[in-house]
């Protein structure tokens, strides 16, 4: 009975918090730019409507294909079972408002060690009906599944039908928290193997 109680208590121990520090979260580095970010398609830094500081990121569609996307991302090493939360402030302006089905998105992509995509989470941010010239904060959060080696935070615009408008992004954050759970081996599944791995670790004095 004593050993069972000790086992239950040990399973409740958490490895603690870890944090993914976003590089250049407000796009102010080097006099305004994407230092620390990887960009794709139509991604720029501008001073039109910065939320803080002088600069903000601006994304718009490339008008070359249906479901065009433009944006920026950063990668963070992780392990299965870790919870990640991304936040960012989004806006669109009266000078270049979103039209039709164009939307802003904030995504988390779960990727294997070889870079291949496992799955992703997405939150819709600004749309054509959002208030103009108004910053709003949006969040995306989830737990890294089995095989995850990298959590990728992506901020972007999706342009489904060659329509106009730009998405602005500022003050981005991304953080992780190791979960306290019965998933002892962090493979994204709670099963008998978690119990076996715990007993082995307990028996070895870990």
C-alpha positions in Angstrom: 0.0 0.0 0.0 2.8 2.4 0.9 4.5 1.7 -2.4 1.3 2.3 -4.3 0.8 5.7 -2.6 4.4 6.7 -3.4 3.8 5.7 -7.0 0.7 7.8 -7.2 2.5 10.8 -5.7 5.4 10.4 -8.1 3.1 10.3 -11.1 1.8 13.7 -10.0 5.2 15.3 -10.1 5.6 17.8 -12.9 8.8 18.5 -14.8 8.0 22.2 -14.5 7.5 25.0 -17.0 9.5 25.7 -20.1 9.3 28.8 -22.3 9.7 29.4 -26.0 11.2 32.9 -26.4 9.9 34.4 -29.6 12.7 36.3 -31.4 11.8 39.8 -32.5 8.2 39.5 -31.3 7.2 43.1 -32.3 9.3 43.2 -35.6 11.4 46.1 -34.3 14.9 44.5 -34.7 17.4 46.2 -37.0 15.2 49.2 -37.6 12.2 47.0 -38.4 12.3 43.6 -40.0 11.9 39.9 -39.8 15.0 39.0 -37.9 14.5 35.6 -36.2 11.5 34.8 -38.4 11.2 32.8 -41.6 8.7 34.4 -44.1 6.8 33.1 -47.1 5.1 35.0 -50.0 4.0 38.6 -49.4 5.4 39.5 -46.0 6.6 43.0 -45.2 7.2 45.2 -42.1 5.6 48.7 -42.1 4.8 51.6 -39.8 1.2 52.2 -40.8 -0.5 50.7 -37.7 2.0 49.4 -35.1 0.4 48.3 -31.8 3.6 48.9 -29.9 6.9 50.4 -31.0 7.2 51.6 -34.5 6.7 48.5 -36.7 4.3 45.7 -37.4 4.2 42.8 -39.8 1.9 43.1 -42.9 0.8 40.2 -45.0 -1.4 40.0 -48.1 -2.2 37.4 -50.8 -0.1 36.9 -53.9 -3.1 36.9 -56.3 -1.5 34.0 -58.2 -3.5 31.0 -57.0 -6.7 30.0 -55.1 -6.0 29.6 -51.4 -2.8 31.7 -51.5 -1.2 32.3 -48.1 1.5 34.7 -46.9 3.1 34.9 -43.4 5.9 34.2 -41.1 6.9 31.5 -38.6 9.4 30.4 -35.9 10.3 26.8 -34.9 10.8 25.6 -31.3 12.2 22.2 -30.2 9.7 20.2 -28.1 8.6 16.8 -26.9 5.2 15.0 -27.2 2.8 15.8 -24.4 4.0 19.4 -24.0 1.3 22.1 -24.1 2.1 25.2 -26.3 0.2 28.4 -26.4 0.7 31.1 -29.1 -0.8 34.6 -29.0 -0.6 37.6 -31.3 -2.3 40.9 -31.9 -4.1 41.2 -35.3 -5.7 44.1 -37.2 -6.8 45.3 -40.7 -7.0 48.9 -41.8 -9.4 51.2 -43.5 -6.7 51.9 -46.0 -6.5 48.2 -47.1 -9.4 46.3 -45.5 -9.9 42.5 -45.8 -12.4 41.7 -48.5 -14.7 38.7 -48.9 -13.3 35.4 -47.5 -9.8 36.7 -46.7 -8.8 36.0 -43.1 -5.9 36.2 -40.7 -4.8 33.0 -38.9 -2.5 32.0 -36.0 -1.4 28.4 -36.2 0.6 25.8 -34.4 2.2 23.1 -36.6 3.5 19.9 -35.0 6.4 18.6 -37.0 8.7 15.5 -36.8 12.4 15.5 -36.5 12.7 15.4 -40.3 10.5 18.4 -40.7 7.4 16.6 -42.0 4.0 17.9 -40.8 2.1 15.7 -38.3 -0.9 18.0 -37.8 -1.8 21.6 -36.9 -4.1 23.8 -34.9 -5.6 27.0 -36.2 -7.4 30.0 -34.8 -9.2 32.5 -37.2 -8.2 36.1 -36.2 -9.4 39.1 -38.2 -11.9 38.8 -41.0 -13.7 41.2 -43.4 -16.2 41.9 -40.7 -13.7 42.8 -37.9 -13.5 46.4 -36.7 -11.1 48.5 -38.7 -7.9 50.0 -37.3 -8.4 48.1 -34.1 -6.0 45.6 -32.6 -7.4 42.4 -31.1 -5.5 39.6 -29.4 -6.0 35.9 -30.5 -4.7 32.6 -29.0 -4.1 29.1 -30.3 -3.2 26.3 -27.9 -2.7 22.6 -27.8 -0.7 19.5 -26.8 2.1 18.2 -28.9 1.1 14.7 -30.3 3.3 11.6 -30.5 6.5 12.0 -32.7 6.6 15.8 -32.3 10.1 17.2 -32.3 9.2 20.8 -33.4 6.4 23.2 -32.6 6.1 25.8 -35.3 4.2 29.1 -34.6 2.8 30.6 -37.8 1.0 34.0 -38.3 -0.5 34.5 -41.7 -3.2 35.6 -44.1 -5.3 33.1 -46.2 -6.6 34.5 -49.5 -9.1 32.0 -50.9 -10.4 33.8 -53.9 -7.9 36.4 -55.2 -9.6 39.1 -53.0 -7.9 42.2 -51.5 -6.8 43.3 -48.1 -4.0 42.9 -45.7 -3.5 41.4 -42.2 -1.3 43.2 -39.7 0.4 41.4 -36.8 2.3 42.6 -33.7 3.4 41.5 -30.3 3.6 37.8 -30.8 4.3 35.3 -28.0 4.7 31.5 -27.8 5.2 29.5 -24.6 5.2 25.9 -23.4 4.2 24.0 -20.3 5.2 20.4 -19.6 2.0 18.6 -18.6 1.4 16.9 -15.3 -0.3 13.7 -16.5 -0.2 10.0 -16.5 1.5 10.0 -19.9 4.8 9.1 -18.2 6.7 8.3 -21.4 5.4 11.5 -23.2 4.3 9.6 -26.3 0.9 11.3 -26.5 -1.0 8.2 -25.3 -1.9 7.1 -21.8 -1.6 3.3 -21.7 0.0 0.3 -19.9 3.4 1.2 -21.2 3.3 4.4 -19.1 2.9 2.2 -16.0 5.7 -0.1 -17.0 8.1 2.8 -17.7 7.2 4.4 -14.4 7.8 1.1 -12.5 11.2 0.7 -14.2 12.1 4.3 -13.2 10.8 3.9 -9.7 12.7 0.6 -9.2 15.9 2.2 -10.4 15.6 5.0 -7.9 15.0 7.8 -10.4 
